[in-house]
Amino acid sequence: MRQFLIVFGILLVVLGLAWPLISKLPWGRLPGDITIERDNFSFHFPLTTCLIVSLVLTLLLWLWRR
């Protein structure tokens, strides 16, 4: 558990430092993402982005446990 928390902390620091570059990627605006915009209301659900992130994390954790 200790190693997992250390790796997770380091990963968060790296993602935080790389955030200016990551925010320029078209994530959240992929085909299949649900966006509803009305007069005083907007709703965005990144369905495709969630599926891709889930797939990548599942693959990484599967490889890490192997």
C-alpha positions as CSV (number, residue, x, y, z in Angstrom):
1,M,0.0,0.0,0.0
2,R,2.9,2.3,0.8
3,Q,4.4,1.9,-2.6
4,F,1.1,2.5,-4.3
5,L,0.6,5.8,-2.5
6,I,4.1,6.9,-3.3
7,V,3.7,6.1,-7.0
8,F,0.2,7.7,-7.0
9,G,1.6,10.9,-5.4
10,I,4.5,11.1,-7.9
11,L,2.0,10.6,-10.8
12,L,-0.2,13.4,-9.4
13,V,2.8,15.8,-9.3
14,V,3.9,14.9,-12.8
15,L,0.3,15.4,-14.1
16,G,0.1,18.7,-12.3
17,L,3.3,19.9,-13.8
18,A,2.2,18.8,-17.3
19,W,-1.3,20.3,-17.0
20,P,-0.6,23.3,-19.3
21,L,0.3,20.8,-22.1
22,I,-2.5,18.3,-21.2
23,S,-5.2,21.0,-21.2
24,K,-4.5,21.8,-24.9
25,L,-5.3,18.2,-26.0
26,P,-8.8,17.7,-27.5
27,W,-9.9,15.5,-24.6
28,G,-13.5,16.1,-23.7
29,R,-14.4,17.1,-27.2
30,L,-14.3,13.7,-28.9
31,P,-17.1,12.3,-31.1
32,G,-19.6,10.6,-28.8
33,D,-19.3,13.1,-26.0
34,I,-22.7,14.4,-25.0
35,T,-23.1,18.2,-25.0
36,I,-26.5,19.9,-24.4
37,E,-26.6,23.7,-24.5
38,R,-29.8,25.7,-23.8
39,D,-30.4,29.4,-23.1
40,N,-29.4,29.4,-19.4
41,F,-28.1,25.8,-19.1
42,S,-25.2,23.8,-20.5
43,F,-24.5,20.1,-19.8
44,H,-21.4,18.2,-20.9
45,F,-20.8,14.5,-20.3
46,P,-17.5,13.2,-21.9
47,L,-18.7,9.7,-22.5
48,T,-16.1,8.7,-25.1
49,T,-13.3,10.3,-23.1
50,C,-14.4,8.4,-20.0
51,L,-14.3,5.1,-21.9
52,I,-10.9,5.8,-23.3
53,V,-9.4,6.7,-19.9
54,S,-11.0,3.7,-18.3
55,L,-9.5,1.4,-21.0
56,V,-6.1,2.9,-20.7
57,L,-6.1,2.7,-16.9
58,T,-7.4,-0.9,-17.0
59,L,-4.6,-1.9,-19.4
60,L,-1.9,-0.2,-17.3
61,L,-3.1,-1.8,-14.0
62,W,-3.4,-5.2,-15.7
63,L,0.2,-4.9,-17.0
64,W,1.4,-3.6,-13.6
65,R,-0.1,-6.6,-11.7
66,R,1.4,-9.0,-14.2
